[in-house]
C-alpha cells in the first residue's frame, strides 16, 4: 500500500532532525560516535539491506553475476584476516604484510572495476555482452594504471567510504524527493549538502577532545585513520610537517565529517523502513538469523575491535558492492526527473 503524502512528509521531517542530531553528536564525540555507529548500526544495516537488495534482484538484469562481487570481497578480506595477531605467528607476519601490501596496491582498482561492472549489470542481460564488458573494463583499468590517465586511487579509496555513505546517500535522497516532491525532502537534501561546509568552516579546538586509550586503540584497529589521512592529503589539510595528526584541527574536522556521514547513513536507512519496505520480506526465520548475526557481530567488536572489524569486513564490502547497481539506478532516476520531468519508479 502506498504511503500518504503526510506520512512521507513526516519521514522527511524526521530525517531533518536526524541530520541535525548526527551533526551535533559528531561535533561532541567524533571518534566515539564513529566507533559506536560502525560496530552497532553498521552490521544491522548490512544484513537488512542485503536481504532487501536480494528481494529487489539487486536492481540488475541477471543477479547470478553478483557472486563475482562476493568473490572479490572475500579476496580482499584475506590479507586483513591474516594480519590478526592470532594468525601472524602461524602464517608469518612478513607473508601477511606482503599480501596486505599487494592487496592495497590493487584494492583501488578492484573498486573501480566493480563499480563500472555494476553499470553493465544494470543495462545488459545477455551473458556474452556482460562478459565482454567485464573484459573491456579490466583492460581499460590496466591501461589507466599503466599510463596514469587519472587517479584510480582517489575513486578506490572514496567509493566504499565517503562516496558510499555521503554522496550516494544524498543522491538516493534526491531520487526519493523527485517521487514525493515534499518540501521537507528538499530541505533535508539541501541540509545534508551544507553539512560539510558547516564542519570545515567551524572553529575546532583539538585540546578540548580527550580520547581515552581504548578509544584511540579501537580507532586505529578500524584502519580508518588511513581514510582520514588520505582526505587530508587530497584536500591539502596535512600539518606543516607534511604529516597527518589524528588529534589536530584538520584531523578532528575530518573525523567529525566521517562520524557524521556514517551515522546518518545508517539512521537514514532505518528511518525509511516504511518507505523502502525493507522489513516486509523479513520472515520470522530470517529475522532470527539477522538478530543472531547482529548480536554475534557486536560481541566480536566488544571482545576486540580489530577482530570485529576483520570478521565483518567481508560483509561490509559485499553490501557496498551490492549497492552499486542501486546507486546507478538512483543517478538514472535523477537524470530522468530533471530532464524529462517524469515521475520515475524503481
N, C-alpha and C positions, 0 to 999 in steps of 0.2 A: 504494500500500500504506500502511495506517495505521501511524503511529509507535507504538511501545510506550510504556507509561506511564513506563518507565525512561528512554527517550530524551527524552521531553518534560520529565521532571524534570531531566535533565542540562542541557537548554537553558535551563530556568528558573534553575537554579543558575548557569549561565554568565552570564545576564543580571543576576543579583545582583552578580556580580563586575564586569561592565561598568558598572553604575551606580556602584559604589564607585570604580572606576578613573577613569571620566569625571569624577566629582566631585573627586577628588584632583588630577588634572591641571588641571582648570578653576580650582581654587584657586591652583595654582602659576603657570600661564601662561594667564590667561583670554583675552587678546587674540590671542595666537599660536595657541592651540588653536582658537579660533573660525575664524580665517583659514584654518588648515590644513583643518579639517573641512569648511568651506563650499566650499573650492576643490577638494579632493581627494575626499572622501567624498560630497559633495553631488551632483555631476554623475553619478556612478556610480549613486547612489540614484535620481535622476530617471529615468535611462534604463531601469534594470531594473524599476522599479515601474510605469512607463507601459506597458511590454511586458506585465507581469503583469496589470495592470488591463484591458488590451485583451483578453487571453485570458479574463478573467472578465466580459466585456461591461460593464465599468465599474460593475457592480452596479446597472444601471438597466434599465428595460424596453425603451427604444429608444436605442441608443448613437449614432445619427446626430446627435442633439442635442448631443453632446459637441463637435461642431465649433464650436458657438456659444462654448464656453469657450475654444477655440483662438483664435477671432476676438478675443474680449475681451482675452486675454493679449497678443496681438500689438499691439492698440490701445494698451494700457497701456505697452508697451515702447518705442513710437516716441519719446516725449519723452526717455527715458533714453538712447537711441541718439543723438539729436540733441545731447545735452549732452557727447558725447565731444569732446575737444579737436580732433580732425581734422575734425569736421563743423561746429564752431562757426563757423569762418571762412566756410564755404560757405553755410550756412543763416542765419547771423546769430545772435549769441548772444542778442539780445533775443527773437527768434522762438522759439528753443529754450527759453528760460526762461519765456516766456509759455505755451508748450504744456505745459511741466513743471508750472507752477502750475495750469493748467487741469485737467490730469490728476490732480494731487494733490487738488484740490477735489472731484473725482468718484471718486477712487481708492477711497475707503472705501465709497461707495455701490455701486460695481461688485462688491466682495467680498460685501457684504450681499445683493445681488440674486442673485449666482451661487450662494451657499450655500442660499438659500431655493429657488432653481430646482432645485438638486440634490435637494432633498427631493421636489419634484414628480416628477422623473425616476425616483426610486426607486419611487414608488407609482402613477404614471399611465402609461398606454400609448398611448391614442388621442391623435393629434396635436392634435385640436381642444381637448381638455382641457389638454394641455401648453401650447399656445399661450395659452389663456385664463388659465392660472395665471401665465405669464410676464407677460402684460399686467397682471394683478392685482398681482403682486409689484412691478413697476415703478411702477404707480400708487400703491401703498401706500408705497413708498420715497420718492416725490416728496412725499407728504403728510407723512411723518415728517420729511423735510428742511425742509419749509416751516414746520411748526408745532413742530419740535424736540421731538417726543414723547419721544425718548430719544436717546442719543449713538450714532449710526451710526459716528462716527469711532473710538469705542472698539473696536467689533467689527471695523471695517475695518482698523485698524492691527494688531490681535492675531490675526485669523483666519489670515492667511498666515504669521504668525511664531510667537508664543508658543503660541497655541491649537493651531496645526498641529503643532508639534514637541514640545510638552509635554502639553497636555490630551488631544488626540486620540490621542497615543501611549499615554498612561495608560489611556484608555478602551478602546483596542484590546487592551491587555494584560489588562484586566479581562475583556473579551469572550472572550479565549482561555482565561483561567483558569476561566471558567464551563464551558468544554468539558472541560478536562483535570482540573480540581479538585485540582491539585497544591498542596501546602503551600508549596513553593518559589515557585510562581507567585504565590500570595497574598502571600508575603513580599516579592517583587520589586515588586508593586503598592504595598504599604504603604511600602516603602523609597523608591520614586520620589516618592510623595506627600509624604514627610517632607523630601526634599532642599531645597526652597525655604526651609523653616523653619531647616534647618541652615545654609544660606548666609547668610540675613539676620539670624540671631541670633549669628553668629560675629564675632569681633573681627578686623578687617582694617586693616592699616596701609598707606595709599596710598604712603608713601615707600619701601616695600620692592618696589614694582613699577616697574621701569625699562624704559621702552619705547624701542626704537630708532626712528630717524626713519622707516625703511622700514615698520616695524610700524604706527606712527601714521598714516603716509601711506596704507597699504593699507587700514587700518580705516576711515579717512574716505572712501576711494574706494568702500567697500562700502555706504555710506549707512546703516549700522546704528546710527550714533550717534543718528539720529532716533528709532529704536525705543527705545533706552536713555533718551533724553530724555523720550519720551512716558511710559514706565513710571515715571520719576522724578516727572513731573508728576502722573500719575493717583494715585500712592500717597504723595504728599507728601514726596518724597525730594530735592527741589531744595535747593541750598545756601542759606545765609542771604541771599545777594544775589539770590535768586529765579532764578538761572541753573543750568544743568546743567553740571557739570565732569566730563569723562570720567575723569580720574585723581583722583577724590575717593573717600571711603569708600563713599558711595552708588553712585558710578559704577563702582567696582571690583566691588562686590557684584552689581550688575545685570549687569555683563559676565560675572562668574563664572556666574550663572544662565543667561544666554544661551548661553555657550560649552558649559556642561553639557548644556542642553536639545538643542542642535543635534547635539552629538557623540553623545549617547546615542540620539537619534532615528535617526541613521544606523546606529549599531552594532546597535541593536535589530533593524533591518530585515535586516542581513546575518547576524546571529546566528540568525535564524529561517528561514533558507533551506529547511531540510528540513521545517519545519512548514508554512510558507506554500506552498512549492513553486514559488517564482517562477523558479527555474532550469530547471524541467522543459521549458518550451516555448521555451527559447532554443536555436535551431538553430545550426549552425556559421556560416552566413552572418550570422545575427542577432548572434552572439557577436562576429564580426569587426567588424561595424558598431558595436556598443556599445563595443568596445575602442578602435576608431579614434576615435570621437567623444569618448570619455573622455580619450584622450591629447591630442586637439586642445584640449579644454576646459582641461586642466591647463596646456598650453602657452600658451594665451591668458592665464590667470591669472599664470603665471610671467613672461610678457613685460610685462604691465601689468594690475594687479588690476582697474582700472576697466574696461578693455576686456573682460576675462574676465567681470566682473560684468554688464556690459551685454549681452554676447553670450549669456550663459546665463540672463539674466533671464526671457526668454520661456519657456524650458524649465522654469525653476523655477516660474513662475506656472501653467503648464499642469499640472504634476504636482500642485500644490496644488488646482487646480480639479477635476482628475480624481479626486482622493482624497476630495472632499466626499461623494459618494454612499456610499463605504465608511465614512466617519465616521457617516453616518446609519444605515447597517446595523449598525454596532457598537453605537450607542446603543439601537437596536431590540432587538438581541440581549441586551444587558444588562438591558433592561426585562423582556423575556420570562423571562430567567434569574432575576430577582428575584421577579417577581410570579406567574409560572406554575410556576416550579421545574422547567421542562423544559430539556433539553439542546438548545441551538439549533445550527444549522449554517449555513454560508454558502450 
